[in-house]
Amino acid sequence: MDTEKKGNPKDLYEKPPFPLQPQDPPGVESEMKPIPDHGEHSYKGSDILKDKVAIITGGDSGIGKAVAIAMAREGADIIISYKDPMEDVDALDTKEWVEKAGRRAVLVRGDIRDESLCKEIVQQAVDVFGKIDVLINNAAYQMTYQTVEEITASEWNKTFETNMSAMFYFVKHAKPYMSPGASIINTTSVNAYSPNPTLLPYAASKGAIQNFTSSLAQMFLEDGSGIRVNAVAPGPVWTPLIPSTIPSHEKFGENTPMGRPGQPAEMAAIYVFLASDAASYISGATIPATGGRPTI
């Protein structure tokens, strides 16, 4: 899992301030300055996920894209779920990187708030690959609000349906096709520990994901299914979601001890580890990757 990045972690990537670069949500990577690093030219695999099958939601860009590239280079085939037509270019680029690694990739576009779509994505994985070894519940929605009064019921519900309900749908429908030793990895956030008041619905949903992960892990150990469930809690990571949902993003990540946002490539190896047999004694855990922000 050598990423060829060495030296002081504070200096590995560009630091803010970044240029103001607003986008329409959910955003695209090609318009970002700097362009995010997904490990395209650095991640080196060693077949630790050889012939595994992974579903990755939000796999077109950001953390999901980096995880798709890394897992493909570790030998996995990938189902990539993403939402909007504007993300087609990013999704196709991710697919190309997976195929360059010698693995197969299937793209599925649609809104995972719809349980029937989640079920369809699971079925496509089974129809194409015959099984599911890894489920990465990564897709998320956020918007910035200054007051609670401006948060509509529809916005609150959209956040929880995307960030929380979709996880439940995927787990429910994927579990019958997951064998002992399979792995579910949920993306939570540093906001589960230190909630940002301007991200009220998002932060609350990420706290719920923490609880969901812990409960599910215990359930799946007690029911004998042998499926491990863990979470990753990223801090500020430079993805298209940032310029498209945070109006003042010029100093994004500056308030971390490392003084910069994380890059998607810096998250990928954590997901690979949790999906691998090396993490066989880990379930119900959350691994923080927060640029030094405390999570205690």
Residue, then its C-alpha position, 0 to 999 in steps of 0.5 A: m500500500d505504498t503511496e510514495k508520499k514521504g516526509n512531514p505530513k503537514d507538508l505533503y499537499e497544498k495548504p490553504p488559502f485556495p481560490l474561491q471556486p463555487q460550483d453547483p452541488p454535488g460538484v466535479e473534480s475537474e473544476m477544483k484548484p488544486i485538483p484532488d489526489h485520488g492516488e491515481h499515480s501513487y497507490k501501489g497494491s499487493d493483491i490483498l483483496k484479490d478477487k473480492v467484489a466491492i460496492i462503493t457508493g459515491g464512488d465517482s469522485g472524492i474518497g469513494k474514487a480513491v477507495a475504488i482505485a486502491m481496491a482495484r489495485e488490490g485485486a477487487d472488482i468494483i460496483i460504483s454508485y453515483k447520483d447525477p448526470m453531471e458526475d458522469v465524467d468523473a464516474l467514467d474516469t474512475k471506471e477507467w482507472v479500475e480497468k487499468a488495474g486489470r479489474r472490472a467496474v460497473l457504473v450505476r447512476g441514481d438516487i440511493r434515497d430510493e430503496s428499490l435502487c439500492k436493491e437493484i445495485v446489490q442485485q447487479a453486483v450479484d448478477v455480474f460477479g456472483k457475490i459481495d465481499v465489501l460494502i462501502n457506504n460512502a455517499a453523503y449529502q451536506m449543505t451549509y446553514q447559518t440558522v436552524e430556521e432556514i433548514t426546511a423539513s425536506e432538506w433535513n429529510k434529504t440529508f438523513e435519507t441520503n446519509m443514513s437510510a441508504m446505508f440501512y437499505f444497502v446493508k439489508h439487501a446486501k447481507p444475504y449475499m455476504s459470506p463470513g469474513a465480509s466487510i461493511i465500512n461506513t463513512t462517518s465524519v469528525n463531525a460525529y465527535s466535534p459537530n460543526p453548527t453550520l452543518l447541523p443536519y449533516a453532523a447529526s446524521k454522521g453521529a447516527i452513523q456512528n451508532f448504527t455502525s456499533s449496533l450493526a457490528q454487534m448484531f452481526l457477530e451475535d447472529g453468526s453471520g461473521i460480517r465485520v462492520n466498521a467506520v472511517a471518520p475523515g476530517p476535512v477532505w478536499t473533494p467536490l462536495i466542498p466548493s459546491t456546498i461550503p460558500s467560504h472554502e478558501k481556508f478549508g482545512e486550515n484549522t486542523p493541526m496539520g494546517r491543511p485538508g486531507q486528500p482522498a488518497e490519504m483515506a483509501a488505505i484505511y478502507v483497504f485495511l478494514a476490508s482485508d483479512a488483516a483487520s479480522y479482529i476489528s468490528g464496531a470500530t471507527i478509525p479517525a483520519t482527521g489531520g490531528r483533530p482529537t476524537i476523544 
